Amino acid sequence: MTGEPDDVDLVDSLRTTLGRLEVALDAVAEAIVWVDEDGRVSWCNNAFDALLDRMRLENLSMDIVELLPLADDDGPLQRDQHPGLRVMGTGAHHTATYHLLLEPRRLVEVQASSVRAHDATQTILLLRDVTERVRAEQEARHRAAYVEMLHEVAAHANEGNDVSEVLRHTLDCVARNGHWGFAQVWLPDARGDHLLLSDPVYASDAEAFASLRAVSLSLRLGEGQGLPGRVLQAGTPLWVADVNQSSGVRTRIAKVHGVHGAFAFPVHVRGRVRAVLEFFSASVMPRDEVLLSVAKDVGDQVARVFERADADQALRDANDELEGRVLARTAELGESLALLEAERETLRLRERAIDASTEGIVLFDVTNALQPIQYVNAGYEAMFGWSRDELLGQPASMLLGNEPDPRSFEHLARALAKGHAFKVDGEVPRRDGSPIWVRASFTPLHEPGGAVTAWLVVDSDITRQREVDRLKNELVSTVSHELRTPLGSMCGFAELLLAREHPPERQRKFLKIILEEGRRLGNLVNDFLDIQRIESGRQSYAMELTELPALVQEAAASFGGLESHTIRVAALPAPIAPIRFDPARIRQVLANLLSNAIKFSPEGGEVCVAISSRPGWARVSVTDHGIGIPYEAQARLFTRFYRVDNGATRKIGGTGLGLALVKALVEGHGGQVGIESQPGAGSTFWFDLASGEDAEEFPDLFA
C-alpha cells in the first residue's frame, strides 16, 4: 500500500513530461508526423498542419500517401516508394528531397525513420520546406555561370586585337550560356544614327534562322526601330520574352519559323554605341535579370577591344603624321633655327607617345651602309630584353638576334630593297636566347625626292596567337585523319555489300569490320567529349569501394583472344584491400593503357599488368616489349594531341588523346601517372591511386 501514492505521482509526472514534450514538438519549425503500421497518421505537430494548411483533426487517421502526395524527378511516387511506408519495419533511415504535389507547389526535404514502440512498428517523418533554399542555390549557380562567362569574355578581350573575332567569341559565349539559338551583330553606319547588320553570326541551327538573317540583312534601323534600334536609343540591354507579342517585319518571319525569345545589349565606347549584340531563341524566354545585369559588363569588356583598335588607328595616323612632319621640317632645315627647335619639341612629344606603346618600335637608317639603329622605344626593350644603349648605333641586323640566320637576313634585305611597306611574321630570339614570335610591320620613310632614308619597324608579340593556331591546326589535322580512316573503311565495305551478293560468311566478315570501325569512331568521339568535360570542370565521379585486382583481371580479360599478343596479369605480392574510386573511369584508364601497349608493340608479344602497393597507395603498371619511347618525348607524352614523331611510330595511328585522358582521369581521383621506357626495349606505364586512410581523407571531392 505504501507504493501506491508513489505510482500515482510517477504517472502524473510522466503525463506532465509527455505534455511538455508534445508542446515542445509543436513549437519546432520542422513538420513532424507519426505514421502507424497501416500507413495512417497517428500524430502530427503544428508545423505539419501549417505545411498542409489543414486542421490536425482532419489529418489524424488519414492515409499518409493520400494526405502527403510526393513526387521525384521521375514523377509521382508509388505507394511502396513513399517515405512514410518504404522504411516501415526495416529499422532504416531515409533522407531525400521531393516535390510536394499540393498548391502552392514546394520542395520538401523528408527524413524518414522506422521505430518500434509498444510492440508496434511506426514511421516518424521530419519535413522541411526547402523551396527557397533550393531556389537560392539555383540562382547562385546561375549567377556563377554568368560570372564565369564574363571572365571568359574578359580573357579573350584582353588577348584579342581583332574586333570581329572578339565579337564572334562573345556571341558564342553568351549564346551558349544563355541557351540562345541564334545571335548577330549590328554596327552603326558612318553617321552613327542607323544600324546595319554585320558579321559575325552565331547559329546552333543555321537553317532554322536563315529567313530571319536574310530579312535582317535588308534592314537599316534607326533609333527606336526594332529591338536593335530601341537598344541604340535607350543605350541599355532590352529583353523580349516573346517577339510574337510585338509587331514588325521580322515578327512575321518569327511567327512562321518558330522564333520567340529575344534579347540585345549595346557596346559603349566613350559615350557612343559602337555595336548592338542581338540574340534569339526558339523558346519563350522568361526575363533573366542576372543576364541583363551581366550584359553591361560584357559590353564593357568588348568595348576595350574597340578602344584598342581606335588607339592602333590613332597610332598609325600619328606615325603617318610624324613622317610627313619629319620630311617637311627636313626640307626647311636651313630656313630657321627657331622653326627647327619647335619641330624638335614636336618630335620629342611624339616620341614620348610612341615610347609609351607596349609594342616594340624601332627606327633604323638606310642611308648608311651599316644601317644603324636610330631609335628604340621602351616597349621593344621590355619585349626583347635589350637595353636602348645596347642597340642604338648597332647594325639593323641585330634585330634578328646576335647570330641571324643568313636566309632570314637575305629574305629581309630583298623585301627592304623594294621600298614598299610590308609585314612579316617570324620567330626572333630575345637577349637571353628564348624565342618569341613577332609580327613586324615595316614602313619606309622617304625623303622629298622619294628615296627611302629610314625604316620604321613596329613589332607585335604574337607568340600566344601562334600557339593557339598550332593547336587548332593539330586538332583539325588529327581529327580529320582519325575520323576519315574508320569512315573510309565503313563506306568501302558498305559499298561492297550493296554492289553485289556475297556469301553469308563474307557478309558477316564485312559487317564485323563495319561494326569494329563504328566502335572505333564512337570511342574517338567519346575521348573528345571526355576531354572536353574534364577541361570544363563538368566531369563527375561515382566513387565506391572496389576490388582493384578484380577490376584489373576484368579489363585484361576484355583484350583476350588476340592472336598477336598475350595479356598476363602478374600475381599479387600481397593482398590489397578495397579502394574507393570510380570503377567505370579506372576501367577506361586500363583500357587505354592496354590498347596503347598493344598498338606500340606491333611485333606482338606479352603485355604484363601488375599491381603493387605501398603505405597509402596502390600502383597498377602496364608493361610491353614494343618500340619504346625516346626520353626527350616522355615529358610531353601526356599532353593533348602529342604523338611521338619518328620512323617507328609514324605508321601507327592515333589522336594523341588517349594518354591525356588517362592523366586527367587519374588526377581527377587524386592520383598520378608516369612512364619508364627505353627505345627498342618497351615501355611501362603506371598510375597510383590512394588507398587505406589516404583514400578516406577527401571523400566529398569525388562525390
Sequence and secondary structure as in RCSB ss.txt:
>XXXX:A:sequence
MTGEPDDVDLVDSLRTTLGRLEVALDAVAEAIVWVDEDGRVSWCNNAFDALLDRMRLENLSMDIVELLPLADDDG
PLQRDQHPGLRVMGTGAHHTATYHLLLEPRRLVEVQASSVRAHDATQTILLLRDVTERVRAEQEARHRAAYVEML
HEVAAHANEGNDVSEVLRHTLDCVARNGHWGFAQVWLPDARGDHLLLSDPVYASDAEAFASLRAVSLSLRLGEGQ
GLPGRVLQAGTPLWVADVNQSSGVRTRIAKVHGVHGAFAFPVHVRGRVRAVLEFFSASVMPRDEVLLSVAKDVGD
QVARVFERADADQALRDANDELEGRVLARTAELGESLALLEAERETLRLRERAIDASTEGIVLFDVTNALQPIQY
VNAGYEAMFGWSRDELLGQPASMLLGNEPDPRSFEHLARALAKGHAFKVDGEVPRRDGSPIWVRASFTPLHEPGG
AVTAWLVVDSDITRQREVDRLKNELVSTVSHELRTPLGSMCGFAELLLAREHPPERQRKFLKIILEEGRRLGNLV
NDFLDIQRIESGRQSYAMELTELPALVQEAAASFGGLESHTIRVAALPAPIAPIRFDPARIRQVLANLLSNAIKF
SPEGGEVCVAISSRPGWARVSVTDHGIGIPYEAQARLFTRFYRVDNGATRKIGGTGLGLALVKALVEGHGGQVGI
ESQPGAGSTFWFDLASGEDAEEFPDLFA
>XXXX:A:secstr
 TTHHHHHHHHHHHHHHHHHHHHHHHHSSSEEEEE TTSBEEEE HHHHHHHT  HHHHTT BHHHHS EEETTE
E  GGGSHHHHTTTTT EEEEEEEE SSS EEEEEEEEEEEETTEEEEEEEEEE HHHHHHHHHHHHHHHHHHHH
HHHHHHHHH   HHHHHHHHHHHHHHHHT SEEEEEEE SSSSEEEEEEEEEESSTTTTHHHHHHHHT  EETTS
HHHHHHHHH S EEES GGGS SHHHHHHHHHT   EEEEEEEETTEEEEEEEEE SS     HHHHHHHHHHHH
HHHHHHHHHHHHHHHHHHHHHHHHHHHHHHHTTTT HHHHHHHHHHHHHHHHHHHT SSEEEEEESSSTT BEEE
E HHHHHHH   HHHHTTSBGGGGG SS  HHHHHHHHHHHHHT  EEEEEEEE TTS EEEEEEEEEEEE TTS
 EEEEEEEEEE HHHHHHHHHHHHHHHHHHHHHHHHHHHHHHHHHHHHHS   HHHHHHHHHHHHHHHHHHHHHH
HHHHHHHHHHTT      EEE HHHHHHHHHHTTTT SSEEEEE   SS    EEE HHHHHHHHHHHHHHHHHT
 TT EEEEEEEEEETTEEEEEEE  SS   HHHHTTTTSTT    STTTTTS   S HHHHHHHHHHHTT EEEE
EE TTS EEEEEEEE HHHHHSSGGGG 
